[in-house]
Amino acid sequence: MSPSHRLKPAAAGVVVLAAAGGLLTAVPAAAAVTCASPTWKAQFYANTSFSGTPKRTACDSAINENWGTGDPPNVTLPKDNFSVRWSVTRDFGSGGPFTLTAEARDGIRVYLDGSRKISLWKNVSTTQKQTLNLTIPAGKHSLRVDFVAWTGAANVKFGYAPRTSATVDKVKPLAPTGVAATYTAATAKAAVSWAGNKEMDLAGYRVYRRAADSTAWSRIAVTTARSYTDAPPATGAAYVYEVRAYDKAGNESAGSADKSVTSADRTAPAAPKSVTATVAASAVQVGWPAVAGAQDYRVLRSATADGAYTAVSGWLSDTSYKDLAADLRQEWFYKVTARDAAGNVSVPSAAGTTGTPDTTPPAAVTNLKAVGGSWGNLITWDASASPDVERYEIISSVVGEPDPDGPEIVTGTSFNDWNASPYYQYGYTVRAVDVYGNLSPAAGTVVTRPRPAANLPVPQLTTGEPWDDRTVVRFTLPEGSSEEYVYGYRLYRSADPRTGWTAVGTLAQLGARGVVDGTAPAGRSYYYVVAVSRVGDYGEGAPSGVISVDRDTDSYTTPLSPPQLTVVRQGAPGTGDFVVDVKPAEADKDRRISGYRWQASGTACGSTGWKETAGETGTLTWRVYSGGSCRLEVMALGHYGIGANSSPAVLDFTVS
């Protein structure tokens, strides 16, 4: 008789074996036996009708017993005419084809969900066997095996197993359930887990992933476990996971419920390509094409191609940078890095270079002319033939004297010297300057500004009124002025007083106090008025002061406030420059300012005349010639259609 080694103790309180005279006696307990599926519940009866209370109830991992001519151990049963009933309820998952095998001496019957499938029910002296192939539907089902030992030897064996041949099993496993996916940014990994399938022929699981914006799945893992840790591309993109079960016949289930994660963005953008470095406008203009996914860029510079590169810019949203600090007399190399919104920085680009510096002076200007007029001397010339000319440098002074305020710089081919005094002969020298700072040979001319016609009053401008279709400039005459010799009044306009003036509008008749500019362009224009003589050659009198007018269809806002002035450097007399920084008043920080008009005057500064500088902030520089007092006057210039000019800010100081 073989021992029933697979019998497990029943749940607590089910069966109590009491020692009585050295023998184990099974005492039924009050509670029912519970055996965890797929363990069999075995019930032993002292009869062949499975009637009455079982003599013992236990849990059995398999049905495979050979008791010989004796009764089962650990239970009081007769040697003949006893029975055992095994039962189990389990989940078969997707079900499919199974094989049931039964053998016994004596009788055995097998039931599926109460329906008899095998019956070998007779008293025999040799073991009888039967094999049955059948399809078990998906889900939970109950199996029951009844065994009867009538007389003689007793043995019983039963098993059930899936058929795993690919030619037989065409049933797919069920899709896995309970799928979860979590992403940990610190490790840049996604943990995917799922509940186990119930199929007995399950071979394992396949894990699939796709980008959230794609429909194409990629199989990333095959495993028998119920979890998988993946490292999706750390691009900041969303990814979707699903799990599929597959069986031993190769059948693969449908996909599980999809679970999404968003990866951390640790992927740097591509390095910029085709970086160019071009010398232009006294600076190096660096440019590059935009990089996909980049938010901003940084420019690096080196004196050698393979040297150490140093950042020369902050992070730029544009795809260009003007390097104003580079010495154009040497070759420079530039690289650019790109940064995305997550802060990932690309490797530097390949280097772009300025090439060998140009040391050849540009060609001289030609056809230089000078004409004196009511408001200064107008100098014109034909442009230099050199293609890389950036600007022109003009030296102007009374003949025989030095230029009092240094060269004037213009970008066009004309210059109006409105500081020239009437009846003096002035000399002018013009030189072309290329982007590398090379100076052309000088071209020179002289001119005398005519003396204003005598006995004519000098108008005093009061307002400039921008209308939708014209600008009206109004003026007064000094008290006691006579108009005896006045024929009328002429209005002059300029977009930039340094480049000359044009007579505009209709000559205002005697007694008029306003002159109309019927062709006034949009934007800023400068004006002055002169009286025209009624005798002789209708010569012009001395010009009025200059007024600027911003013409727009919108109304003016309130005037700007005087700007803020900060002394940066004060050089020694005759050898150094006086430098003042200018910026908008705090009250104007949210208003647009086109630039500043300024002049310095006094015993230490001479007279610079009125100058202008563009931009919302600027630096004013002039030469200090001697000790004494100096006054700086600076007014903020309102932007076209936005606001009126400020009154001057005044800075008085003494040069020792």
Secondary structure, DSSP 8 states (H G I E B T S, - for coil): ----TTEE--STTSEEEEEETTEEEEEE-SS-----TTSEEEEEESSSS--SS-SEEEEES-EEEEEETS--TTS---SSSEEEEEEEEEE-TT-EEEEEEEEEESEEEEEETTEEEEEE-S--SS-EEEEEEEEE-SSEEEEEEEEEE-SS-EEEEEEEEE---TTT---------S-EEEEETTTTEEEEE------TTEEEEEEEEEETT----EEEEEESSSEEEE----BS-EEEEEEEEEETT--B------EEEE--B--------S-EEEEETTEEEEE----TT--EEEEEEESSTTS--EE-S--BSSSEEEESSS-TTS--EEEEEEE-TT--B------EE--S---------EEEEEEEETTEEEEEEE--S-TTEEEEEEEEEETTS--TT--EEESSSEEEETT--TT-EEEEEEEEEETT--B---EEEEEE-----TT----EEEEEEE-SS-EEEEEE--TT---TTEEEEEEEEESSGGG--EEEEEEEETT--EEEETT--SEEEEEEEEEEESSTTT-B------EEEEE-SS---------EEEEEEE--TTT-EEEEEEE--GGGTTS-EEEEEEEEEETTTEE---EEEESSSEEEEEE--SSEEEEEEEEEEE-TTT------EEEEEEE-
